[in-house]
Amino acid sequence: MMRTDVVTNVVKAVAAQDEVEPGELDSLYEYIDPEILEKVYEQEKGDWTFTFQYSDPQVTLTHEEQIFVDGVLHTPSVSRGSK
């Protein structure tokens, strides 16, 4: 099954919030290891949120496949593929 890339969606959400192109942002790796985001997002048990700082904005991922940037929900939501 194809899985939407959570890292790409986080970068796109922050770029949209900052009203810039994704390529204009600092590298996500400067703030957090992208593999950590993938591992956190793969958690299927329980209710969870994961919050981190990406440059200036605060980003929160949720177990409900949502991405918030500075408290603003960004869509489309990240898909983990089939459940």
PDB file of N, CA, C and O in Angstrom, chain B, residues numbered from 101:
ATOM      1  N   MET B 101       0.829  -1.196   0.000  1.00  0.00           N
ATOM      2  CA  MET B 101       0.000   0.000   0.000  1.00  0.00           C
ATOM      3  C   MET B 101       0.872   1.259   0.000  1.00  0.00           C
ATOM      4  O   MET B 101       1.926   1.300   0.635  1.00  0.00           O
ATOM      5  N   MET B 102       0.425   2.252  -0.702  1.00  0.00           N
ATOM      6  CA  MET B 102       1.133   3.527  -0.749  1.00  0.00           C
ATOM      7  C   MET B 102       0.860   4.287   0.540  1.00  0.00           C
ATOM      8  O   MET B 102      -0.276   4.329   1.013  1.00  0.00           O
ATOM      9  N   ARG B 103       1.896   4.885   1.106  1.00  0.00           N
ATOM     10  CA  ARG B 103       1.769   5.639   2.348  1.00  0.00           C
ATOM     11  C   ARG B 103       2.206   7.066   2.089  1.00  0.00           C
ATOM     12  O   ARG B 103       3.295   7.306   1.569  1.00  0.00           O
ATOM     13  N   THR B 104       1.351   8.018   2.453  1.00  0.00           N
ATOM     14  CA  THR B 104       1.704   9.419   2.305  1.00  0.00           C
ATOM     15  C   THR B 104       2.850   9.730   3.258  1.00  0.00           C
ATOM     16  O   THR B 104       2.853   9.270   4.399  1.00  0.00           O
ATOM     17  N   ASP B 105       3.794  10.486   2.808  1.00  0.00           N
ATOM     18  CA  ASP B 105       4.980  10.813   3.587  1.00  0.00           C
ATOM     19  C   ASP B 105       4.679  11.921   4.595  1.00  0.00           C
ATOM     20  O   ASP B 105       4.431  13.064   4.212  1.00  0.00           O
ATOM     21  N   VAL B 106       4.701  11.581   5.873  1.00  0.00           N
ATOM     22  CA  VAL B 106       4.408  12.544   6.924  1.00  0.00           C
ATOM     23  C   VAL B 106       5.414  13.688   6.901  1.00  0.00           C
ATOM     24  O   VAL B 106       5.044  14.834   7.158  1.00  0.00           O
ATOM     25  N   VAL B 107       6.662  13.404   6.600  1.00  0.00           N
ATOM     26  CA  VAL B 107       7.692  14.447   6.573  1.00  0.00           C
ATOM     27  C   VAL B 107       7.359  15.488   5.501  1.00  0.00           C
ATOM     28  O   VAL B 107       7.417  16.691   5.756  1.00  0.00           O
ATOM     29  N   THR B 108       7.015  15.021   4.314  1.00  0.00           N
ATOM     30  CA  THR B 108       6.649  15.933   3.226  1.00  0.00           C
ATOM     31  C   THR B 108       5.437  16.776   3.614  1.00  0.00           C
ATOM     32  O   THR B 108       5.400  17.979   3.355  1.00  0.00           O
ATOM     33  N   ASN B 109       4.448  16.137   4.235  1.00  0.00           N
ATOM     34  CA  ASN B 109       3.251  16.876   4.620  1.00  0.00           C
ATOM     35  C   ASN B 109       3.516  17.895   5.710  1.00  0.00           C
ATOM     36  O   ASN B 109       2.890  18.955   5.721  1.00  0.00           O
ATOM     37  N   VAL B 110       4.424  17.605   6.622  1.00  0.00           N
ATOM     38  CA  VAL B 110       4.791  18.582   7.646  1.00  0.00           C
ATOM     39  C   VAL B 110       5.447  19.793   6.987  1.00  0.00           C
ATOM     40  O   VAL B 110       5.104  20.934   7.298  1.00  0.00           O
ATOM     41  N   VAL B 111       6.379  19.548   6.086  1.00  0.00           N
ATOM     42  CA  VAL B 111       7.059  20.654   5.394  1.00  0.00           C
ATOM     43  C   VAL B 111       6.045  21.489   4.612  1.00  0.00           C
ATOM     44  O   VAL B 111       6.096  22.718   4.651  1.00  0.00           O
ATOM     45  N   LYS B 112       5.128  20.833   3.906  1.00  0.00           N
ATOM     46  CA  LYS B 112       4.107  21.560   3.142  1.00  0.00           C
ATOM     47  C   LYS B 112       3.197  22.374   4.053  1.00  0.00           C
ATOM     48  O   LYS B 112       2.826  23.498   3.715  1.00  0.00           O
ATOM     49  N   ALA B 113       2.836  21.815   5.205  1.00  0.00           N
ATOM     50  CA  ALA B 113       1.968  22.530   6.144  1.00  0.00           C
ATOM     51  C   ALA B 113       2.655  23.772   6.708  1.00  0.00           C
ATOM     52  O   ALA B 113       2.039  24.833   6.807  1.00  0.00           O
ATOM     53  N   VAL B 114       3.918  23.641   7.075  1.00  0.00           N
ATOM     54  CA  VAL B 114       4.659  24.791   7.599  1.00  0.00           C
ATOM     55  C   VAL B 114       4.845  25.839   6.506  1.00  0.00           C
ATOM     56  O   VAL B 114       4.713  27.034   6.767  1.00  0.00           O
ATOM     57  N   ALA B 115       5.144  25.409   5.304  1.00  0.00           N
ATOM     58  CA  ALA B 115       5.298  26.353   4.186  1.00  0.00           C
ATOM     59  C   ALA B 115       3.987  27.104   3.935  1.00  0.00           C
ATOM     60  O   ALA B 115       3.992  28.314   3.710  1.00  0.00           O
ATOM     61  N   ALA B 116       2.870  26.382   3.976  1.00  0.00           N
ATOM     62  CA  ALA B 116       1.569  27.026   3.778  1.00  0.00           C
ATOM     63  C   ALA B 116       1.294  28.043   4.882  1.00  0.00           C
ATOM     64  O   ALA B 116       0.805  29.141   4.616  1.00  0.00           O
ATOM     65  N   GLN B 117       1.607  27.677   6.108  1.00  0.00           N
ATOM     66  CA  GLN B 117       1.394  28.586   7.239  1.00  0.00           C
ATOM     67  C   GLN B 117       2.266  29.838   7.094  1.00  0.00           C
ATOM     68  O   GLN B 117       1.820  30.949   7.381  1.00  0.00           O
ATOM     69  N   ASP B 118       3.499  29.650   6.650  1.00  0.00           N
ATOM     70  CA  ASP B 118       4.425  30.781   6.491  1.00  0.00           C
ATOM     71  C   ASP B 118       4.264  31.503   5.161  1.00  0.00           C
ATOM     72  O   ASP B 118       4.910  32.522   4.917  1.00  0.00           O
ATOM     73  N   GLU B 119       3.384  30.961   4.288  1.00  0.00           N
ATOM     74  CA  GLU B 119       3.126  31.530   2.960  1.00  0.00           C
ATOM     75  C   GLU B 119       4.397  31.616   2.124  1.00  0.00           C
ATOM     76  O   GLU B 119       4.686  32.639   1.504  1.00  0.00           O
ATOM     77  N   VAL B 120       5.156  30.505   2.122  1.00  0.00           N
ATOM     78  CA  VAL B 120       6.367  30.391   1.311  1.00  0.00           C
ATOM     79  C   VAL B 120       6.342  29.042   0.601  1.00  0.00           C
ATOM     80  O   VAL B 120       5.515  28.186   0.913  1.00  0.00           O
ATOM     81  N   GLU B 121       7.235  28.861  -0.337  1.00  0.00           N
ATOM     82  CA  GLU B 121       7.392  27.576  -0.999  1.00  0.00           C
ATOM     83  C   GLU B 121       8.159  26.632  -0.063  1.00  0.00           C
ATOM     84  O   GLU B 121       9.019  27.084   0.693  1.00  0.00           O
ATOM     85  N   PRO B 122       7.858  25.327  -0.106  1.00  0.00           N
ATOM     86  CA  PRO B 122       8.572  24.393   0.773  1.00  0.00           C
ATOM     87  C   PRO B 122      10.096  24.481   0.665  1.00  0.00           C
ATOM     88  O   PRO B 122      10.790  24.320   1.668  1.00  0.00           O
ATOM     89  N   GLY B 123      10.622  24.731  -0.523  1.00  0.00           N
ATOM     90  CA  GLY B 123      12.061  24.832  -0.713  1.00  0.00           C
ATOM     91  C   GLY B 123      12.698  26.044  -0.041  1.00  0.00           C
ATOM     92  O   GLY B 123      13.919  26.109   0.100  1.00  0.00           O
ATOM     93  N   GLU B 124      11.875  26.999   0.371  1.00  0.00           N
ATOM     94  CA  GLU B 124      12.389  28.197   1.039  1.00  0.00           C
ATOM     95  C   GLU B 124      12.603  27.984   2.538  1.00  0.00           C
ATOM     96  O   GLU B 124      13.226  28.814   3.200  1.00  0.00           O
ATOM     97  N   LEU B 125      12.091  26.881   3.072  1.00  0.00           N
ATOM     98  CA  LEU B 125      12.234  26.607   4.504  1.00  0.00           C
ATOM     99  C   LEU B 125      13.610  26.029   4.814  1.00  0.00           C
ATOM    100  O   LEU B 125      14.278  25.466   3.946  1.00  0.00           O
ATOM    101  N   ASP B 126      14.017  26.181   6.072  1.00  0.00           N
ATOM    102  CA  ASP B 126      15.208  25.482   6.539  1.00  0.00           C
ATOM    103  C   ASP B 126      14.943  23.985   6.423  1.00  0.00           C
ATOM    104  O   ASP B 126      13.792  23.548   6.420  1.00  0.00           O
ATOM    105  N   SER B 127      16.000  23.217   6.328  1.00  0.00           N
ATOM    106  CA  SER B 127      15.853  21.766   6.296  1.00  0.00           C
ATOM    107  C   SER B 127      15.223  21.276   7.600  1.00  0.00           C
ATOM    108  O   SER B 127      15.636  21.686   8.685  1.00  0.00           O
ATOM    109  N   LEU B 128      14.241  20.415   7.493  1.00  0.00           N
ATOM    110  CA  LEU B 128      13.597  19.862   8.680  1.00  0.00           C
ATOM    111  C   LEU B 128      14.621  19.173   9.574  1.00  0.00           C
ATOM    112  O   LEU B 128      14.509  19.207  10.800  1.00  0.00           O
ATOM    113  N   TYR B 129      15.610  18.554   8.957  1.00  0.00           N
ATOM    114  CA  TYR B 129      16.634  17.808   9.691  1.00  0.00           C
ATOM    115  C   TYR B 129      17.417  18.694  10.670  1.00  0.00           C
ATOM    116  O   TYR B 129      18.006  18.195  11.630  1.00  0.00           O
ATOM    117  N   GLU B 130      17.420  20.008  10.422  1.00  0.00           N
ATOM    118  CA  GLU B 130      18.096  20.924  11.344  1.00  0.00           C
ATOM    119  C   GLU B 130      17.367  21.019  12.687  1.00  0.00           C
ATOM    120  O   GLU B 130      17.939  21.479  13.675  1.00  0.00           O
ATOM    121  N   TYR B 131      16.105  20.583  12.721  1.00  0.00           N
ATOM    122  CA  TYR B 131      15.282  20.715  13.919  1.00  0.00           C
ATOM    123  C   TYR B 131      14.898  19.381  14.546  1.00  0.00           C
ATOM    124  O   TYR B 131      14.766  19.272  15.765  1.00  0.00           O
ATOM    125  N   ILE B 132      14.718  18.367  13.702  1.00  0.00           N
ATOM    126  CA  ILE B 132      14.317  17.046  14.194  1.00  0.00           C
ATOM    127  C   ILE B 132      14.708  16.005  13.151  1.00  0.00           C
ATOM    128  O   ILE B 132      14.688  16.269  11.949  1.00  0.00           O
ATOM    129  N   ASP B 133      15.055  14.842  13.625  1.00  0.00           N
ATOM    130  CA  ASP B 133      15.376  13.740  12.717  1.00  0.00           C
ATOM    131  C   ASP B 133      14.074  13.275  12.060  1.00  0.00           C
ATOM    132  O   ASP B 133      13.169  12.827  12.764  1.00  0.00           O
ATOM    133  N   PRO B 134      13.953  13.367  10.735  1.00  0.00           N
ATOM    134  CA  PRO B 134      12.710  12.961  10.059  1.00  0.00           C
ATOM    135  C   PRO B 134      12.299  11.518  10.360  1.00  0.00           C
ATOM    136  O   PRO B 134      11.108  11.205  10.348  1.00  0.00           O
ATOM    137  N   GLU B 135      13.252  10.651  10.624  1.00  0.00           N
ATOM    138  CA  GLU B 135      12.904   9.261  10.943  1.00  0.00           C
ATOM    139  C   GLU B 135      12.105   9.171  12.242  1.00  0.00           C
ATOM    140  O   GLU B 135      11.274   8.277  12.401  1.00  0.00           O
ATOM    141  N   ILE B 136      12.352  10.081  13.158  1.00  0.00           N
ATOM    142  CA  ILE B 136      11.580  10.104  14.403  1.00  0.00           C
ATOM    143  C   ILE B 136      10.117  10.407  14.095  1.00  0.00           C
ATOM    144  O   ILE B 136       9.220   9.780  14.658  1.00  0.00           O
ATOM    145  N   LEU B 137       9.876  11.366  13.205  1.00  0.00           N
ATOM    146  CA  LEU B 137       8.497  11.677  12.843  1.00  0.00           C
ATOM    147  C   LEU B 137       7.800  10.462  12.245  1.00  0.00           C
ATOM    148  O   LEU B 137       6.646  10.176  12.566  1.00  0.00           O
ATOM    149  N   GLU B 138       8.503   9.757  11.379  1.00  0.00           N
ATOM    150  CA  GLU B 138       7.918   8.573  10.757  1.00  0.00           C
ATOM    151  C   GLU B 138       7.602   7.505  11.804  1.00  0.00           C
ATOM    152  O   GLU B 138       6.539   6.886  11.759  1.00  0.00           O
ATOM    153  N   LYS B 139       8.517   7.288  12.740  1.00  0.00           N
ATOM    154  CA  LYS B 139       8.303   6.272  13.780  1.00  0.00           C
ATOM    155  C   LYS B 139       7.147   6.653  14.692  1.00  0.00           C
ATOM    156  O   LYS B 139       6.329   5.804  15.046  1.00  0.00           O
ATOM    157  N   VAL B 140       7.075   7.909  15.072  1.00  0.00           N
ATOM    158  CA  VAL B 140       5.979   8.366  15.920  1.00  0.00           C
ATOM    159  C   VAL B 140       4.658   8.195  15.178  1.00  0.00           C
ATOM    160  O   VAL B 140       3.676   7.718  15.746  1.00  0.00           O
ATOM    161  N   TYR B 141       4.643   8.581  13.922  1.00  0.00           N
ATOM    162  CA  TYR B 141       3.402   8.540  13.163  1.00  0.00           C
ATOM    163  C   TYR B 141       2.913   7.122  12.901  1.00  0.00           C
ATOM    164  O   TYR B 141       1.725   6.913  12.655  1.00  0.00           O
ATOM    165  N   GLU B 142       3.801   6.164  12.949  1.00  0.00           N
ATOM    166  CA  GLU B 142       3.412   4.774  12.731  1.00  0.00           C
ATOM    167  C   GLU B 142       2.746   4.157  13.960  1.00  0.00           C
ATOM    168  O   GLU B 142       2.216   3.049  13.877  1.00  0.00           O
ATOM    169  N   GLN B 143       2.763   4.851  15.092  1.00  0.00           N
ATOM    170  CA  GLN B 143       2.136   4.336  16.309  1.00  0.00           C
ATOM    171  C   GLN B 143       0.636   4.223  16.087  1.00  0.00           C
ATOM    172  O   GLN B 143      -0.021   5.207  15.747  1.00  0.00           O
ATOM    173  N   GLU B 144       0.105   3.056  16.273  1.00  0.00           N
ATOM    174  CA  GLU B 144      -1.319   2.843  16.039  1.00  0.00           C
ATOM    175  C   GLU B 144      -2.104   2.628  17.315  1.00  0.00           C
ATOM    176  O   GLU B 144      -3.333   2.578  17.283  1.00  0.00           O
ATOM    177  N   LYS B 145      -1.421   2.502  18.430  1.00  0.00           N
ATOM    178  CA  LYS B 145      -2.113   2.245  19.688  1.00  0.00           C
ATOM    179  C   LYS B 145      -2.283   3.532  20.474  1.00  0.00           C
ATOM    180  O   LYS B 145      -1.358   4.336  20.587  1.00  0.00           O
ATOM    181  N   GLY B 146      -3.479   3.716  21.014  1.00  0.00           N
ATOM    182  CA  GLY B 146      -3.727   4.808  21.940  1.00  0.00           C
ATOM    183  C   GLY B 146      -3.872   6.167  21.293  1.00  0.00           C
ATOM    184  O   GLY B 146      -3.680   6.351  20.091  1.00  0.00           O
ATOM    185  N   ASP B 147      -4.217   7.100  22.139  1.00  0.00           N
ATOM    186  CA  ASP B 147      -4.324   8.492  21.738  1.00  0.00           C
ATOM    187  C   ASP B 147      -3.002   9.167  22.035  1.00  0.00           C
ATOM    188  O   ASP B 147      -2.464   9.028  23.134  1.00  0.00           O
ATOM    189  N   TRP B 148      -2.472   9.898  21.066  1.00  0.00           N
ATOM    190  CA  TRP B 148      -1.202  10.566  21.275  1.00  0.00           C
ATOM    191  C   TRP B 148      -1.133  11.848  20.467  1.00  0.00           C
ATOM    192  O   TRP B 148      -1.835  12.010  19.469  1.00  0.00           O
ATOM    193  N   THR B 149      -0.283  12.748  20.909  1.00  0.00           N
ATOM    194  CA  THR B 149       0.112  13.918  20.129  1.00  0.00           C
ATOM    195  C   THR B 149       1.623  14.031  20.252  1.00  0.00           C
ATOM    196  O   THR B 149       2.211  13.615  21.251  1.00  0.00           O
ATOM    197  N   PHE B 150       2.231  14.589  19.243  1.00  0.00           N
ATOM    198  CA  PHE B 150       3.676  14.790  19.233  1.00  0.00           C
ATOM    199  C   PHE B 150       3.916  16.208  18.754  1.00  0.00           C
ATOM    200  O   PHE B 150       3.518  16.571  17.647  1.00  0.00           O
ATOM    201  N   THR B 151       4.566  17.009  19.583  1.00  0.00           N
ATOM    202  CA  THR B 151       4.796  18.417  19.276  1.00  0.00           C
ATOM    203  C   THR B 151       6.285  18.703  19.245  1.00  0.00           C
ATOM    204  O   THR B 151       7.046  18.229  20.089  1.00  0.00           O
ATOM    205  N   PHE B 152       6.687  19.492  18.248  1.00  0.00           N
ATOM    206  CA  PHE B 152       8.086  19.888  18.119  1.00  0.00           C
ATOM    207  C   PHE B 152       8.153  21.253  17.450  1.00  0.00           C
ATOM    208  O   PHE B 152       7.185  21.713  16.843  1.00  0.00           O
ATOM    209  N   GLN B 153       9.294  21.883  17.569  1.00  0.00           N
ATOM    210  CA  GLN B 153       9.540  23.189  16.972  1.00  0.00           C
ATOM    211  C   GLN B 153      10.230  22.991  15.624  1.00  0.00           C
ATOM    212  O   GLN B 153      11.217  22.262  15.534  1.00  0.00           O
ATOM    213  N   TYR B 154       9.716  23.634  14.582  1.00  0.00           N
ATOM    214  CA  TYR B 154      10.343  23.614  13.261  1.00  0.00           C
ATOM    215  C   TYR B 154      10.567  25.058  12.869  1.00  0.00           C
ATOM    216  O   TYR B 154       9.648  25.737  12.411  1.00  0.00           O
ATOM    217  N   SER B 155      11.788  25.523  13.049  1.00  0.00           N
ATOM    218  CA  SER B 155      12.125  26.933  12.881  1.00  0.00           C
ATOM    219  C   SER B 155      11.309  27.700  13.919  1.00  0.00           C
ATOM    220  O   SER B 155      11.445  27.441  15.115  1.00  0.00           O
ATOM    221  N   ASP B 156      10.477  28.624  13.494  1.00  0.00           N
ATOM    222  CA  ASP B 156       9.666  29.374  14.447  1.00  0.00           C
ATOM    223  C   ASP B 156       8.368  28.648  14.814  1.00  0.00           C
ATOM    224  O   ASP B 156       7.994  28.635  15.987  1.00  0.00           O
ATOM    225  N   PRO B 157       7.674  28.046  13.849  1.00  0.00           N
ATOM    226  CA  PRO B 157       6.381  27.425  14.176  1.00  0.00           C
ATOM    227  C   PRO B 157       6.491  26.201  15.076  1.00  0.00           C
ATOM    228  O   PRO B 157       7.500  25.495  15.082  1.00  0.00           O
ATOM    229  N   GLN B 158       5.433  25.975  15.826  1.00  0.00           N
ATOM    230  CA  GLN B 158       5.283  24.766  16.625  1.00  0.00           C
ATOM    231  C   GLN B 158       4.372  23.827  15.836  1.00  0.00           C
ATOM    232  O   GLN B 158       3.286  24.220  15.411  1.00  0.00           O
ATOM    233  N   VAL B 159       4.821  22.582  15.641  1.00  0.00           N
ATOM    234  CA  VAL B 159       4.089  21.600  14.847  1.00  0.00           C
ATOM    235  C   VAL B 159       3.614  20.480  15.768  1.00  0.00           C
ATOM    236  O   VAL B 159       4.371  19.982  16.602  1.00  0.00           O
ATOM    237  N   THR B 160       2.354  20.092  15.605  1.00  0.00           N
ATOM    238  CA  THR B 160       1.798  18.987  16.371  1.00  0.00           C
ATOM    239  C   THR B 160       1.182  17.972  15.424  1.00  0.00           C
ATOM    240  O   THR B 160       0.370  18.316  14.565  1.00  0.00           O
ATOM    241  N   LEU B 161       1.579  16.712  15.591  1.00  0.00           N
ATOM    242  CA  LEU B 161       0.971  15.591  14.887  1.00  0.00           C
ATOM    243  C   LEU B 161       0.059  14.892  15.875  1.00  0.00           C
ATOM    244  O   LEU B 161       0.345  14.865  17.072  1.00  0.00           O
ATOM    245  N   THR B 162      -1.044  14.323  15.385  1.00  0.00           N
ATOM    246  CA  THR B 162      -1.952  13.603  16.272  1.00  0.00           C
ATOM    247  C   THR B 162      -2.220  12.189  15.766  1.00  0.00           C
ATOM    248  O   THR B 162      -1.986  11.868  14.601  1.00  0.00           O
ATOM    249  N   HIS B 163      -2.714  11.360  16.672  1.00  0.00           N
ATOM    250  CA  HIS B 163      -3.095  10.000  16.315  1.00  0.00           C
ATOM    251  C   HIS B 163      -4.247   9.990  15.314  1.00  0.00           C
ATOM    252  O   HIS B 163      -4.508   8.964  14.686  1.00  0.00           O
ATOM    253  N   GLU B 164      -4.931  11.107  15.159  1.00  0.00           N
ATOM    254  CA  GLU B 164      -6.054  11.224  14.227  1.00  0.00           C
ATOM    255  C   GLU B 164      -5.599  11.678  12.840  1.00  0.00           C
ATOM    256  O   GLU B 164      -6.411  12.116  12.026  1.00  0.00           O
ATOM    257  N   GLU B 165      -4.291  11.569  12.578  1.00  0.00           N
ATOM    258  CA  GLU B 165      -3.703  11.894  11.280  1.00  0.00           C
ATOM    259  C   GLU B 165      -3.847  13.373  10.925  1.00  0.00           C
ATOM    260  O   GLU B 165      -4.076  13.725   9.768  1.00  0.00           O
ATOM    261  N   GLN B 166      -3.710  14.228  11.932  1.00  0.00           N
ATOM    262  CA  GLN B 166      -3.806  15.662  11.718  1.00  0.00           C
ATOM    263  C   GLN B 166      -2.454  16.313  11.935  1.00  0.00           C
ATOM    264  O   GLN B 166      -1.617  15.822  12.693  1.00  0.00           O
ATOM    265  N   ILE B 167      -2.263  17.438  11.246  1.00  0.00           N
ATOM    266  CA  ILE B 167      -1.069  18.266  11.427  1.00  0.00           C
ATOM    267  C   ILE B 167      -1.542  19.669  11.787  1.00  0.00           C
ATOM    268  O   ILE B 167      -2.306  20.296  11.053  1.00  0.00           O
ATOM    269  N   PHE B 168      -1.067  20.147  12.937  1.00  0.00           N
ATOM    270  CA  PHE B 168      -1.346  21.517  13.359  1.00  0.00           C
ATOM    271  C   PHE B 168      -0.046  22.302  13.311  1.00  0.00           C
ATOM    272  O   PHE B 168       0.995  21.812  13.750  1.00  0.00           O
ATOM    273  N   VAL B 169      -0.101  23.511  12.783  1.00  0.00           N
ATOM    274  CA  VAL B 169       1.044  24.416  12.792  1.00  0.00           C
ATOM    275  C   VAL B 169       0.610  25.656  13.552  1.00  0.00           C
ATOM    276  O   VAL B 169      -0.306  26.365  13.136  1.00  0.00           O
ATOM    277  N   ASP B 170       1.275  25.910  14.667  1.00  0.00           N
ATOM    278  CA  ASP B 170       0.892  27.010  15.562  1.00  0.00           C
ATOM    279  C   ASP B 170      -0.598  26.960  15.884  1.00  0.00           C
ATOM    280  O   ASP B 170      -1.268  27.992  15.925  1.00  0.00           O
ATOM    281  N   GLY B 171      -1.109  25.752  16.112  1.00  0.00           N
ATOM    282  CA  GLY B 171      -2.501  25.576  16.511  1.00  0.00           C
ATOM    283  C   GLY B 171      -3.506  25.564  15.378  1.00  0.00           C
ATOM    284  O   GLY B 171      -4.697  25.369  15.622  1.00  0.00           O
ATOM    285  N   VAL B 172      -3.064  25.768  14.143  1.00  0.00           N
ATOM    286  CA  VAL B 172      -3.957  25.793  12.986  1.00  0.00           C
ATOM    287  C   VAL B 172      -3.885  24.447  12.274  1.00  0.00           C
ATOM    288  O   VAL B 172      -2.805  23.987  11.903  1.00  0.00           O
ATOM    289  N   LEU B 173      -5.052  23.818  12.088  1.00  0.00           N
ATOM    290  CA  LEU B 173      -5.125  22.529  11.405  1.00  0.00           C
ATOM    291  C   LEU B 173      -4.865  22.715   9.921  1.00  0.00           C
ATOM    292  O   LEU B 173      -5.438  23.597   9.283  1.00  0.00           O
ATOM    293  N   HIS B 174      -4.000  21.879   9.383  1.00  0.00           N
ATOM    294  CA  HIS B 174      -3.703  21.904   7.952  1.00  0.00           C
ATOM    295  C   HIS B 174      -4.233  20.647   7.308  1.00  0.00           C
ATOM    296  O   HIS B 174      -4.075  19.550   7.843  1.00  0.00           O
ATOM    297  N   THR B 175      -4.862  20.807   6.158  1.00  0.00           N
ATOM    298  CA  THR B 175      -5.410  19.680   5.412  1.00  0.00           C
ATOM    299  C   THR B 175      -4.791  19.678   4.022  1.00  0.00           C
ATOM    300  O   THR B 175      -4.328  20.734   3.592  1.00  0.00           O
ATOM    301  N   PRO B 176      -4.748  18.589   3.300  1.00  0.00           N
ATOM    302  CA  PRO B 176      -5.357  17.328   3.703  1.00  0.00           C
ATOM    303  C   PRO B 176      -4.564  16.685   4.818  1.00  0.00           C
ATOM    304  O   PRO B 176      -3.360  16.901   4.958  1.00  0.00           O
ATOM    305  N   SER B 177      -5.263  15.891   5.609  1.00  0.00           N
ATOM    306  CA  SER B 177      -4.584  15.199   6.704  1.00  0.00           C
ATOM    307  C   SER B 177      -3.633  14.152   6.144  1.00  0.00           C
ATOM    308  O   SER B 177      -3.803  13.662   5.027  1.00  0.00           O
ATOM    309  N   VAL B 178      -2.648  13.828   6.933  1.00  0.00           N
ATOM    310  CA  VAL B 178      -1.669  12.835   6.532  1.00  0.00           C
ATOM    311  C   VAL B 178      -2.324  11.468   6.608  1.00  0.00           C
ATOM    312  O   VAL B 178      -3.006  11.153   7.583  1.00  0.00           O
ATOM    313  N   SER B 179      -2.120  10.668   5.590  1.00  0.00           N
ATOM    314  CA  SER B 179      -2.722   9.334   5.563  1.00  0.00           C
ATOM    315  C   SER B 179      -1.683   8.286   5.894  1.00  0.00           C
ATOM    316  O   SER B 179      -0.571   8.314   5.366  1.00  0.00           O
ATOM    317  N   ARG B 180      -2.040   7.369   6.761  1.00  0.00           N
ATOM    318  CA  ARG B 180      -1.148   6.267   7.086  1.00  0.00           C
ATOM    319  C   ARG B 180      -1.447   5.071   6.209  1.00  0.00           C
ATOM    320  O   ARG B 180      -0.979   3.970   6.499  1.00  0.00           O
ATOM    321  N   GLY B 181      -2.199   5.248   5.162  1.00  0.00           N
ATOM    322  CA  GLY B 181      -2.542   4.128   4.298  1.00  0.00           C
ATOM    323  C   GLY B 181      -3.720   3.371   4.887  1.00  0.00           C
ATOM    324  O   GLY B 181      -4.541   3.947   5.600  1.00  0.00           O
ATOM    325  N   SER B 182      -3.801   2.094   4.591  1.00  0.00           N
ATOM    326  CA  SER B 182      -4.922   1.313   5.084  1.00  0.00           C
ATOM    327  C   SER B 182      -4.793   1.080   6.571  1.00  0.00           C
ATOM    328  O   SER B 182      -3.687   0.981   7.103  1.00  0.00           O
ATOM    329  N   LYS B 183      -5.907   0.996   7.223  1.00  0.00           N
ATOM    330  CA  LYS B 183      -5.936   0.770   8.670  1.00  0.00           C
ATOM    331  C   LYS B 183      -6.432  -0.612   8.969  1.00  0.00           C
ATOM    332  O   LYS B 183      -6.529  -0.994  10.135  1.00  0.00           O
TER     333      LYS B 183
END
